[in-house]
Amino acid sequence: MKKLIWNSLTSNEQVKALERPAMSIANIKTDVSNIIKSIKVNGDDALYELSSKYDDIELESLKVTKKEFDQAEKRVDQNTIKALKKAFTNIKKFHQEQVPRNIAIEIDSGVMCERIALPIEKVGLYIPAGSAPLPSTVLMLGAPAQIAKCQIKVMCSPAQQDGKCNPEILYSAKLCGINEVYKIGGAQAIAAMAYGTESIPKVDKIFGPGNAWVTEAKLQVSEDPNGAAKDMPAGPSELLIIADKLSNPNFIAADLLSQAEHGVDSQVILITDDEKTCDNVISEIKKQITSRNRIDIINESLISAKAILVDDLAMAINVSNQYAPEHLILNTSKPRDLLPLVLSAGSIFLGPWSPESVGDYCSGTNHVLPTYGYAKSTSSLGVTDFMKFITVQELTEEGIKKIGQTAIEIANKEGLDAHSYAVETRLKSII
């Protein structure tokens, strides 16, 4: 973990210090495009072929059957079932409060304006299941989709070597009322949901994290009017921790390692105004890392890790706002005092007893968050992402008399006389 003193860096060095690990996708654009074309032309046959080619799995069927759902539930141990149920309850409770209200307001006499919230009818949910299957992501996507009342919820998750989906993923899907699950992954799964095949329905919007291939596929189908929208820009996972002299180095090191284990391109950053805390955290990381199962991944991830020394906590917040982290932990003695100063972060964790792990699983907030600096302009996933909003206006004779001349004036200034005539002809017809 590289140690840096912020005020000793030049402005260019400061910018470089906050650079993310490069996302290399240029070399896969053509491959992803070819996969998409194959799905559009060959449908299910292409899915079987690509599962064999990329996942080394010979699938007998694409859709998870009711029998497979039942068998999966029997394979999940009771402690895991209890934990998943608790997490689902918490996530649903928090997201239920996000349901938007419809708006109806009389702007002027006889001029009524409304905004109606409606669910996106058909949504696709992508759940990774490689070295670390993610049933928690099923809950994070499935709960808000259920609350939004999306009519069709299609889920894709790659099969394991036995040709079946991960049992915890299927059990989580059942909790969320999702019974349409397909055993495919990668860019081909995104293409299948975007365009539809003989077996898989076409959806309107696709949600969920994935590797560079999945990310690139979501981008390409979202740029096609005949494809499907995507949830948010996404890059590798990241965590930034702000700590002071009263912080527990053990806790901080544990949090940094928990995020570093996501992948070799994950990035973790510590910012502190206390050099002793900085050194103690680095020492604690060296102790803890030896007992972590994913030590190889963590070691590679830590190549891009930074420990930054600043003059004070106000400067720490300023640096954090420049970086705009996916996850931000304020592990300080008075974290709420710093909260109003935070301008950009995907999700914030306050104090020593709020590890990032609870946000990943069960606190109730969503773990699908903007990364790679997109927290400056993008929010965490929520119920409204699964909805659309339609505006309505209704005018009476009195209403058109009230605002008609306003519309005529502006239309004429824009040189759009057909617009102004559409209003004028109504005004002239009123006796």
ZIDAQUI-V217124 format. One record per backbone hydrogen bond with DSSP energy under -0.5 kcal/mol. NH is the residue of the N-H (numbers start at 1). CO is the residue of the C=O. If there is no record, write none. Layout:
BEGIN
NH & CO
NH & CO
END
This chain:
BEGIN
2 & 305
4 & 307
6 & 4
6 & 309
8 & 5
9 & 6
14 & 10
15 & 11
16 & 12
17 & 13
18 & 14
18 & 15
19 & 16
24 & 22
25 & 23
28 & 25
29 & 25
29 & 26
32 & 28
33 & 29
34 & 30
35 & 31
36 & 32
37 & 33
38 & 34
39 & 35
40 & 36
41 & 37
42 & 38
43 & 39
45 & 42
46 & 43
47 & 43
48 & 44
49 & 45
50 & 46
51 & 47
52 & 48
53 & 49
54 & 50
55 & 50
55 & 51
56 & 52
57 & 51
59 & 57
64 & 181
69 & 65
70 & 66
71 & 67
72 & 68
73 & 69
74 & 70
75 & 71
75 & 72
76 & 72
76 & 73
77 & 75
81 & 77
82 & 78
83 & 79
84 & 80
85 & 81
86 & 82
87 & 83
88 & 84
89 & 85
90 & 86
91 & 87
92 & 88
93 & 89
94 & 90
95 & 91
96 & 92
97 & 93
97 & 94
98 & 95
99 & 96
103 & 115
105 & 113
107 & 105
107 & 111
108 & 111
111 & 108
112 & 110
112 & 394
113 & 105
114 & 392
115 & 103
116 & 390
118 & 388
120 & 386
123 & 152
124 & 205
125 & 154
126 & 207
127 & 125
127 & 156
128 & 126
134 & 128
135 & 133
137 & 134
138 & 134
139 & 135
140 & 136
141 & 137
142 & 138
143 & 139
145 & 141
146 & 142
147 & 143
148 & 144
149 & 145
149 & 146
150 & 145
152 & 121
154 & 123
154 & 152
155 & 180
156 & 125
157 & 182
159 & 183
160 & 164
163 & 160
170 & 166
171 & 167
172 & 168
173 & 169
174 & 170
175 & 171
176 & 172
177 & 174
178 & 173
179 & 177
180 & 153
181 & 179
182 & 155
183 & 62
184 & 182
189 & 185
189 & 186
190 & 186
191 & 187
192 & 188
193 & 189
194 & 190
195 & 191
196 & 192
197 & 200
201 & 199
203 & 193
204 & 122
205 & 122
206 & 229
207 & 124
215 & 211
216 & 212
217 & 213
218 & 214
219 & 215
220 & 216
221 & 217
222 & 218
223 & 219
224 & 221
225 & 223
227 & 224
228 & 221
229 & 204
231 & 206
239 & 267
240 & 327
241 & 269
242 & 329
243 & 241
243 & 271
244 & 331
247 & 244
249 & 247
252 & 248
253 & 249
254 & 250
255 & 251
256 & 252
257 & 253
258 & 254
259 & 255
260 & 256
261 & 257
262 & 259
263 & 260
266 & 263
267 & 237
269 & 239
270 & 306
271 & 241
272 & 308
273 & 243
278 & 274
279 & 275
280 & 276
281 & 277
282 & 278
283 & 279
284 & 280
285 & 281
286 & 282
287 & 283
288 & 284
289 & 285
290 & 286
290 & 287
291 & 288
292 & 289
295 & 292
298 & 294
299 & 295
300 & 296
301 & 297
302 & 298
303 & 300
304 & 301
305 & 302
306 & 268
307 & 2
308 & 270
309 & 4
309 & 307
310 & 272
316 & 312
317 & 313
318 & 314
319 & 315
320 & 316
321 & 317
322 & 318
323 & 319
324 & 320
327 & 238
328 & 347
329 & 240
330 & 328
330 & 349
331 & 242
331 & 329
332 & 330
335 & 332
337 & 334
338 & 334
338 & 335
339 & 335
340 & 336
341 & 338
342 & 338
342 & 339
346 & 325
347 & 326
349 & 328
351 & 330
354 & 351
358 & 355
359 & 355
359 & 356
360 & 356
361 & 357
362 & 358
363 & 358
364 & 365
369 & 367
371 & 233
373 & 324
374 & 371
375 & 324
376 & 373
377 & 374
378 & 374
381 & 368
385 & 382
386 & 383
387 & 384
388 & 118
390 & 116
392 & 114
394 & 112
396 & 110
400 & 396
401 & 397
402 & 398
403 & 399
404 & 400
407 & 403
408 & 404
409 & 405
410 & 406
411 & 407
412 & 408
413 & 409
414 & 410
415 & 412
416 & 411
417 & 415
419 & 416
420 & 416
421 & 417
422 & 418
423 & 419
423 & 420
424 & 420
425 & 421
426 & 423
427 & 423
428 & 424
429 & 425
430 & 426
430 & 427
431 & 429
END
